[in-house]
Amino acid sequence: MINRRDQEGFTLVENLIALAILGLALAAFAQIASTQSSSVSRIDATNRALMFARSTVDRLGRDLPLAAGRSAGNTGDGGTWTLSISPFSGSVASAAGLPSAFLVDLAIREPGAPAITLTTIKLAGR
């Protein structure tokens, strides 16, 4: 007769418990990796929107007209933008012979990113 105390190794129940713990650990790791991946894509979309906003505001007065009005369009990445330019009410430029000042509001919506609104004051060349 075989004495069970002389046998070495793990029982089936012990192996199943170890596999269940390993499965839970792998599931938690997969969840963390998935969350990190979605965060990276959201940050990337936000950075694209910010770069578009900065370049658009920099182009105002050079190759984009700096005049009162409203315009809208697509960013090229599936997002939309709205540009609103109005005379700056606190400006005394016309009386003093200085360049005119404009209040510029640029709103950008990129898929997967929070809405971004950039507001600044730009001086028009003479």
Contacts in CASP RR format, 6 or more apart in sequence:
PFRMAT RR
TARGET T0000
AUTHOR 0000-0000-0000
METHOD contacts of the structure
MODEL  1
MINRRDQEGFTLVENLIALAILGLALAAFAQIASTQSSSVSRIDATNRAL
MFARSTVDRLGRDLPLAAGRSAGNTGDGGTWTLSISPFSGSVASAAGLPS
AFLVDLAIREPGAPAITLTTIKLAGR
10 18 0 8 1.000
41 112 0 8 1.000
42 112 0 8 1.000
42 113 0 8 1.000
45 77 0 8 1.000
45 110 0 8 1.000
45 111 0 8 1.000
45 112 0 8 1.000
45 113 0 8 1.000
46 110 0 8 1.000
46 113 0 8 1.000
46 114 0 8 1.000
46 116 0 8 1.000
48 75 0 8 1.000
48 77 0 8 1.000
48 110 0 8 1.000
48 113 0 8 1.000
49 75 0 8 1.000
49 79 0 8 1.000
49 108 0 8 1.000
49 109 0 8 1.000
49 110 0 8 1.000
49 113 0 8 1.000
49 116 0 8 1.000
50 116 0 8 1.000
52 75 0 8 1.000
52 81 0 8 1.000
52 108 0 8 1.000
53 81 0 8 1.000
53 106 0 8 1.000
53 108 0 8 1.000
53 116 0 8 1.000
53 118 0 8 1.000
54 118 0 8 1.000
56 64 0 8 1.000
56 81 0 8 1.000
56 83 0 8 1.000
56 106 0 8 1.000
57 104 0 8 1.000
57 106 0 8 1.000
57 118 0 8 1.000
57 120 0 8 1.000
57 122 0 8 1.000
60 66 0 8 1.000
60 85 0 8 1.000
60 104 0 8 1.000
60 122 0 8 1.000
61 122 0 8 1.000
61 124 0 8 1.000
61 125 0 8 1.000
66 85 0 8 1.000
66 102 0 8 1.000
66 122 0 8 1.000
66 124 0 8 1.000
66 125 0 8 1.000
67 85 0 8 1.000
67 102 0 8 1.000
68 85 0 8 1.000
68 86 0 8 1.000
68 87 0 8 1.000
68 102 0 8 1.000
69 84 0 8 1.000
69 85 0 8 1.000
69 86 0 8 1.000
70 82 0 8 1.000
70 83 0 8 1.000
70 84 0 8 1.000
70 85 0 8 1.000
71 82 0 8 1.000
71 83 0 8 1.000
72 80 0 8 1.000
72 81 0 8 1.000
72 82 0 8 1.000
72 83 0 8 1.000
73 80 0 8 1.000
73 81 0 8 1.000
73 82 0 8 1.000
74 80 0 8 1.000
74 81 0 8 1.000
75 81 0 8 1.000
75 108 0 8 1.000
75 110 0 8 1.000
77 110 0 8 1.000
77 111 0 8 1.000
78 110 0 8 1.000
78 111 0 8 1.000
79 108 0 8 1.000
79 109 0 8 1.000
79 110 0 8 1.000
79 111 0 8 1.000
80 108 0 8 1.000
80 109 0 8 1.000
81 106 0 8 1.000
81 107 0 8 1.000
81 108 0 8 1.000
81 109 0 8 1.000
82 106 0 8 1.000
82 107 0 8 1.000
83 104 0 8 1.000
83 105 0 8 1.000
83 106 0 8 1.000
84 104 0 8 1.000
84 105 0 8 1.000
84 106 0 8 1.000
85 102 0 8 1.000
85 103 0 8 1.000
85 104 0 8 1.000
85 105 0 8 1.000
86 102 0 8 1.000
86 103 0 8 1.000
87 100 0 8 1.000
87 101 0 8 1.000
87 102 0 8 1.000
87 103 0 8 1.000
88 100 0 8 1.000
88 101 0 8 1.000
88 102 0 8 1.000
88 103 0 8 1.000
88 121 0 8 1.000
89 103 0 8 1.000
90 101 0 8 1.000
91 100 0 8 1.000
91 101 0 8 1.000
92 98 0 8 1.000
93 99 0 8 1.000
93 100 0 8 1.000
93 101 0 8 1.000
93 123 0 8 1.000
94 100 0 8 1.000
99 123 0 8 1.000
99 124 0 8 1.000
99 125 0 8 1.000
99 126 0 8 1.000
100 123 0 8 1.000
100 124 0 8 1.000
100 125 0 8 1.000
101 121 0 8 1.000
101 122 0 8 1.000
101 123 0 8 1.000
101 124 0 8 1.000
102 121 0 8 1.000
102 122 0 8 1.000
102 123 0 8 1.000
102 124 0 8 1.000
103 119 0 8 1.000
103 120 0 8 1.000
103 121 0 8 1.000
104 118 0 8 1.000
104 119 0 8 1.000
104 120 0 8 1.000
104 121 0 8 1.000
104 122 0 8 1.000
105 117 0 8 1.000
105 118 0 8 1.000
105 119 0 8 1.000
106 117 0 8 1.000
106 118 0 8 1.000
106 119 0 8 1.000
107 115 0 8 1.000
107 116 0 8 1.000
107 117 0 8 1.000
107 118 0 8 1.000
108 115 0 8 1.000
108 116 0 8 1.000
108 117 0 8 1.000
108 118 0 8 1.000
109 115 0 8 1.000
109 116 0 8 1.000
110 116 0 8 1.000
END
